[in-house]
């Protein structure tokens, strides 16, 4: 009787200690399927299917006639950002490029 109780107590202690440990990776079956998306997810406007959104940015300079710091024509550094949504069926839609003005190069 004492041996059975000790064995039962040991088994319960083992189960309790295992239940306190965090093991979220054991619930994940497929390595290729992530729990959270790796890229921003969108819906395709053409077919309504699964689509991924990506952004690209280029830097350069833009000529301005004047700003708050300099009154003569000069250049400002710029960053141009374009967002592209590509669907799993091959459809691709790009947004209008957005231009962000940077430092004055007057």
Backbone as ProteinMPNN parsed JSONL, in Angstrom:
{"seq_chain_A": "XXXXXXXXXXXXXXXXXXXXXXXXXXXXXXXXXXXXXXXXXXXXXXXXXXXXXXXXXXXXXXXXXXXXXXXXXXXXXXXXXXXXXXXXXXXXXXXXXXXXXXXXXX", "coords_chain_A": {"N_chain_A": [[0.821, -1.194, 0.0], [1.922, 1.267, 0.853], [3.936, 1.507, -1.006], [2.529, 1.735, -3.417], [1.207, 4.174, -3.065], [3.409, 5.908, -2.929], [4.462, 5.58, -5.501], [2.307, 6.511, -7.035], [2.236, 9.162, -6.099], [4.717, 10.029, -7.053], [4.32, 9.815, -9.832], [2.243, 11.678, -10.201], [3.574, 14.012, -9.378], [5.503, 14.186, -11.404], [3.841, 14.577, -13.658], [2.71, 17.046, -12.95], [4.986, 18.692, -12.913], [5.725, 18.588, -15.623], [3.494, 19.795, -16.773], [3.787, 22.414, -16.015], [5.826, 23.41, -17.54], [6.581, 25.366, -20.396], [5.686, 24.456, -23.563], [5.249, 25.276, -26.407], [6.131, 24.632, -28.959], [5.666, 21.967, -29.371], [3.042, 21.745, -30.138], [3.004, 22.568, -32.694], [2.842, 21.28, -35.851], [3.65, 21.243, -38.637], [6.586, 22.312, -40.204], [6.808, 24.157, -42.286], [4.538, 25.673, -42.172], [3.7, 28.553, -40.65], [2.954, 29.926, -37.4], [2.334, 32.595, -37.124], [1.919, 34.95, -39.789], [4.646, 35.533, -42.015], [4.92, 37.727, -43.626], [3.119, 40.81, -44.197], [-0.362, 40.204, -44.599], [-2.866, 40.223, -47.095], [-5.973, 40.68, -48.917], [-6.649, 39.675, -52.181], [-7.635, 41.995, -54.623], [-8.664, 41.339, -57.057], [-9.282, 38.503, -57.353], [-9.972, 37.77, -54.771], [-8.472, 36.059, -53.233], [-5.781, 34.706, -51.145], [-3.156, 36.916, -50.412], [0.104, 38.469, -50.418], [1.72, 41.283, -49.001], [4.198, 43.527, -49.977], [6.827, 45.914, -49.557], [8.737, 48.398, -51.229], [11.526, 50.536, -51.284], [13.128, 53.458, -52.449], [15.827, 55.731, -52.519], [16.645, 59.152, -53.11], [17.039, 62.344, -54.716], [15.172, 65.38, -54.818], [14.245, 68.23, -56.646], [13.485, 71.391, -55.38], [11.78, 74.559, -55.3], [11.924, 76.256, -53.18], [12.066, 76.4, -49.568], [11.306, 76.273, -46.02], [13.743, 76.851, -44.948], [15.569, 77.697, -46.954], [15.436, 80.054, -49.608], [16.037, 79.931, -52.326], [16.184, 77.885, -55.393], [16.865, 74.459, -54.793], [18.01, 71.196, -53.597], [16.311, 68.441, -52.007], [16.68, 65.578, -49.939], [15.061, 62.47, -50.592], [12.709, 59.8, -49.953], [11.197, 57.226, -51.633], [8.393, 55.281, -51.483], [6.872, 52.264, -52.4], [4.079, 50.166, -52.4], [3.305, 46.76, -52.922], [0.962, 44.322, -53.777], [0.79, 40.922, -54.035], [-0.851, 38.169, -55.273], [-1.673, 34.666, -54.655], [-2.484, 33.527, -57.005], [-1.154, 34.832, -58.955], [-1.821, 37.463, -59.569], [-0.986, 40.923, -59.474], [-0.783, 43.988, -57.82], [0.13, 47.331, -57.622], [0.659, 50.132, -55.486], [0.272, 53.724, -55.695], [3.322, 55.513, -55.855], [4.657, 56.799, -52.816], [6.053, 59.801, -51.702], [8.48, 60.864, -49.481], [9.781, 63.64, -47.996], [13.082, 64.466, -47.069], [16.031, 65.569, -45.455], [17.09, 68.954, -45.881], [19.08, 70.054, -48.529], [20.147, 72.465, -49.123]], "CA_chain_A": [[0.0, 0.0, 0.0], [2.787, 2.434, 0.902], [4.684, 1.568, -2.255], [1.594, 2.202, -4.427], [0.996, 5.612, -2.84], [4.634, 6.614, -3.303], [4.533, 5.525, -6.953], [1.278, 7.421, -7.517], [2.69, 10.519, -5.791], [5.811, 10.325, -7.962], [3.736, 10.011, -11.166], [1.527, 12.952, -10.177], [4.584, 15.074, -9.324], [6.086, 14.271, -12.738], [2.852, 15.203, -14.53], [2.591, 18.44, -12.554], [6.175, 19.42, -13.351], [5.662, 18.719, -17.078], [2.433, 20.73, -17.158], [4.23, 23.779, -15.724], [6.802, 23.842, -18.536], [6.003, 25.875, -21.635], [6.109, 23.684, -24.727], [4.388, 25.627, -27.541], [6.623, 24.042, -30.198], [5.13, 20.621, -29.517], [1.725, 21.84, -30.765], [3.221, 22.94, -34.08], [3.118, 20.049, -36.575], [4.317, 21.425, -39.912], [7.606, 23.357, -40.115], [6.607, 25.162, -43.327], [3.363, 26.472, -41.858], [3.991, 29.348, -39.468], [1.84, 30.303, -36.535], [2.016, 33.957, -37.542], [2.438, 35.166, -41.135], [5.958, 36.155, -42.075], [4.748, 39.01, -44.31], [1.736, 41.293, -44.049], [-1.304, 39.454, -45.417], [-3.957, 41.036, -47.626], [-6.895, 39.971, -49.794], [-6.505, 40.11, -53.57], [-8.793, 42.756, -55.074], [-9.158, 40.767, -58.308], [-9.917, 37.189, -57.175], [-10.372, 37.586, -53.38], [-7.655, 35.031, -52.611], [-4.708, 35.05, -50.222], [-2.115, 37.724, -51.05], [1.137, 39.005, -49.537], [2.041, 42.669, -49.296], [5.604, 43.863, -49.803], [7.139, 47.32, -49.812], [10.073, 48.689, -51.73], [11.823, 51.959, -51.135], [14.32, 53.974, -53.103], [16.169, 57.071, -52.039], [17.165, 60.028, -54.157], [16.921, 63.774, -54.448], [14.136, 66.074, -55.569], [14.531, 69.671, -56.74], [12.403, 72.261, -54.897], [12.069, 75.971, -55.572], [12.198, 76.919, -51.915], [11.493, 75.76, -48.393], [11.309, 77.152, -44.85], [15.124, 77.186, -44.59], [16.281, 78.333, -48.07], [14.484, 80.625, -50.566], [16.429, 79.682, -53.72], [16.025, 76.486, -55.809], [17.874, 73.546, -54.258], [17.593, 69.79, -53.539], [15.977, 67.77, -50.752], [16.762, 64.123, -50.037], [13.722, 61.88, -50.569], [12.517, 58.351, -49.93], [9.99, 56.881, -52.381], [7.911, 53.975, -51.016], [5.823, 51.658, -53.213], [3.534, 48.931, -51.824], [2.856, 45.826, -53.944], [0.208, 43.171, -53.282], [0.899, 39.815, -54.983], [-1.739, 37.087, -54.843], [-1.186, 33.317, -54.937], [-2.862, 33.187, -58.377], [-0.299, 35.574, -59.875], [-2.227, 38.858, -59.753], [-0.119, 41.864, -58.767], [-1.284, 45.362, -57.834], [1.04, 48.246, -56.931], [0.071, 51.413, -55.098], [0.973, 54.913, -56.175], [4.5, 55.78, -55.007], [4.555, 57.878, -51.84], [7.324, 60.48, -51.568], [8.717, 61.471, -48.181], [10.904, 64.564, -48.069], [14.031, 64.343, -45.972], [16.829, 66.725, -45.065], [17.336, 70.022, -46.849], [20.471, 70.061, -49.009], [20.31, 73.821, -49.642]], "C_chain_A": [[0.864, 1.257, 0.0], [3.533, 2.615, -0.412], [3.795, 2.127, -3.384], [1.359, 3.706, -4.294], [2.224, 6.425, -3.236], [4.772, 6.663, -4.83], [3.518, 6.474, -7.579], [1.677, 8.876, -7.274], [3.807, 10.945, -6.734], [5.288, 10.602, -9.374], [2.998, 11.343, -11.234], [2.488, 14.138, -10.13], [5.235, 15.263, -10.691], [5.119, 14.948, -13.706], [2.689, 16.679, -14.216], [3.787, 19.253, -13.042], [6.196, 19.592, -14.871], [4.596, 19.713, -17.519], [2.834, 22.175, -16.885], [5.224, 24.307, -16.755], [6.087, 24.299, -19.804], [6.568, 25.092, -22.809], [5.237, 24.023, -25.932], [4.853, 24.986, -28.841], [6.076, 22.637, -30.403], [3.758, 20.638, -30.195], [1.846, 22.13, -32.252], [3.658, 21.714, -34.868], [3.984, 20.257, -37.81], [5.327, 22.559, -39.817], [7.364, 24.472, -41.119], [5.429, 26.078, -43.036], [3.629, 27.231, -40.573], [2.756, 29.637, -38.659], [1.38, 31.706, -36.884], [2.57, 34.16, -38.953], [3.776, 35.897, -41.093], [5.912, 37.515, -42.755], [3.335, 39.507, -44.031], [0.817, 40.604, -45.053], [-2.431, 40.385, -45.851], [-4.875, 40.13, -48.443], [-6.757, 40.548, -51.191], [-7.786, 40.811, -54.02], [-9.417, 42.14, -56.318], [-9.914, 39.465, -58.064], [-10.366, 36.924, -55.736], [-9.576, 36.537, -52.646], [-6.608, 35.606, -51.669], [-3.622, 35.822, -50.973], [-1.133, 38.213, -49.992], [1.465, 40.418, -49.979], [3.526, 42.892, -49.041], [5.802, 45.337, -50.119], [8.549, 47.427, -50.363], [10.294, 50.185, -51.58], [13.123, 52.29, -51.841], [14.582, 55.372, -52.557], [16.772, 57.859, -53.191], [17.059, 61.471, -53.726], [15.826, 64.356, -55.317], [14.446, 67.569, -55.525], [13.294, 70.443, -56.295], [12.794, 73.702, -55.156], [12.387, 76.746, -54.307], [11.563, 76.163, -50.771], [11.583, 76.741, -47.225], [12.725, 77.591, -44.475], [15.848, 77.99, -45.672], [15.257, 78.812, -49.087], [14.841, 80.359, -52.023], [16.196, 78.217, -54.089], [17.196, 75.624, -55.316], [17.299, 72.127, -54.207], [17.269, 69.356, -52.113], [16.193, 66.271, -50.962], [15.353, 63.552, -49.878], [13.809, 60.368, -50.422], [11.186, 58.083, -50.616], [9.606, 55.453, -52.01], [6.768, 53.518, -51.912], [5.391, 50.356, -52.554], [2.987, 48.063, -52.955], [2.148, 44.658, -53.273], [0.244, 42.107, -54.375], [0.079, 38.643, -54.454], [-1.172, 35.738, -55.263], [-1.532, 32.859, -56.344], [-2.086, 33.994, -59.414], [-0.711, 37.016, -60.123], [-1.31, 39.76, -58.931], [-0.657, 43.276, -58.937], [-0.325, 46.224, -57.025], [0.321, 49.549, -56.618], [0.832, 52.553, -55.771], [2.18, 55.157, -55.282], [4.262, 56.961, -54.086], [5.947, 58.469, -51.669], [7.398, 61.148, -50.219], [9.95, 62.344, -48.278], [11.784, 64.42, -46.829], [14.747, 65.655, -45.716], [17.022, 67.702, -46.228], [18.822, 70.01, -47.23], [20.843, 71.43, -49.566], [21.689, 74.323, -49.551]], "O_chain_A": [[0.596, 2.2, -0.744], [3.736, 3.738, -0.873], [4.267, 2.907, -4.211], [1.317, 4.423, -5.293], [2.097, 7.506, -3.813], [5.16, 7.693, -5.381], [3.831, 7.166, -8.548], [1.481, 9.727, -8.142], [3.844, 12.096, -7.17], [5.761, 11.524, -10.039], [3.117, 12.063, -12.226], [2.242, 15.158, -10.774], [5.493, 16.397, -11.094], [5.53, 15.801, -14.493], [2.544, 17.488, -15.132], [3.623, 20.372, -13.529], [6.638, 20.63, -15.364], [4.769, 20.401, -18.525], [2.259, 23.085, -17.484], [5.445, 25.515, -16.839], [5.106, 23.689, -20.229], [7.78, 25.067, -23.025], [4.543, 23.143, -26.441], [4.043, 24.81, -29.751], [6.033, 22.167, -31.539], [3.355, 19.629, -30.773], [0.88, 21.954, -32.995], [4.723, 21.157, -34.599], [4.953, 19.525, -38.013], [4.973, 23.66, -39.394], [7.682, 25.627, -40.837], [5.341, 27.164, -43.609], [3.769, 26.621, -39.513], [1.639, 29.597, -39.174], [0.181, 31.979, -36.936], [3.608, 33.584, -39.281], [4.004, 36.763, -40.248], [6.762, 38.367, -42.496], [2.456, 38.723, -43.672], [1.175, 40.44, -46.22], [-2.891, 41.226, -45.079], [-4.581, 38.95, -48.636], [-6.748, 41.766, -51.368], [-8.885, 40.292, -53.828], [-10.586, 42.395, -56.608], [-11.054, 39.32, -58.507], [-11.074, 35.947, -55.494], [-9.952, 36.148, -51.541], [-6.552, 36.811, -51.427], [-3.217, 35.414, -52.061], [-1.485, 38.356, -48.821], [1.488, 40.721, -51.172], [4.048, 42.49, -48.001], [5.024, 45.93, -50.867], [9.435, 46.648, -50.01], [9.373, 50.988, -51.73], [14.08, 51.515, -51.832], [13.656, 56.093, -52.184], [17.337, 57.29, -54.125], [16.998, 61.784, -52.537], [15.582, 63.878, -56.425], [14.857, 68.1, -54.493], [12.188, 70.185, -56.771], [13.976, 74.035, -55.226], [13.05, 77.782, -54.361], [10.635, 75.379, -50.971], [11.901, 77.914, -47.424], [12.899, 78.584, -43.768], [16.651, 78.867, -45.355], [14.316, 78.086, -49.408], [13.99, 80.555, -52.89], [16.026, 77.383, -53.199], [18.359, 76.016, -55.414], [16.209, 71.888, -54.725], [17.865, 69.833, -51.147], [15.918, 65.751, -52.044], [14.545, 64.088, -49.119], [14.828, 59.747, -50.723], [10.162, 58.646, -50.23], [10.392, 54.524, -52.197], [5.821, 54.263, -52.161], [6.231, 49.533, -52.189], [2.291, 48.558, -53.841], [2.663, 44.074, -52.32], [-0.206, 42.342, -55.496], [0.287, 38.181, -53.332], [-0.296, 35.67, -56.125], [-0.94, 31.9, -56.839], [-2.327, 33.861, -60.613], [-0.004, 37.732, -60.831], [-0.907, 39.403, -57.824], [-0.952, 43.71, -60.05], [-0.001, 45.898, -55.883], [-0.521, 50.01, -57.39], [1.904, 52.351, -56.342], [2.074, 55.021, -54.064], [3.738, 57.993, -54.503], [6.918, 57.73, -51.507], [6.504, 61.905, -49.84], [11.037, 61.864, -48.601], [11.299, 64.275, -45.707], [14.139, 66.725, -45.756], [17.104, 67.31, -47.392], [19.698, 69.962, -46.367], [21.753, 71.541, -50.388], [21.962, 75.454, -49.954]]}, "name": "protein", "num_of_chains": 1, "seq": "XXXXXXXXXXXXXXXXXXXXXXXXXXXXXXXXXXXXXXXXXXXXXXXXXXXXXXXXXXXXXXXXXXXXXXXXXXXXXXXXXXXXXXXXXXXXXXXXXXXXXXXXXX"}
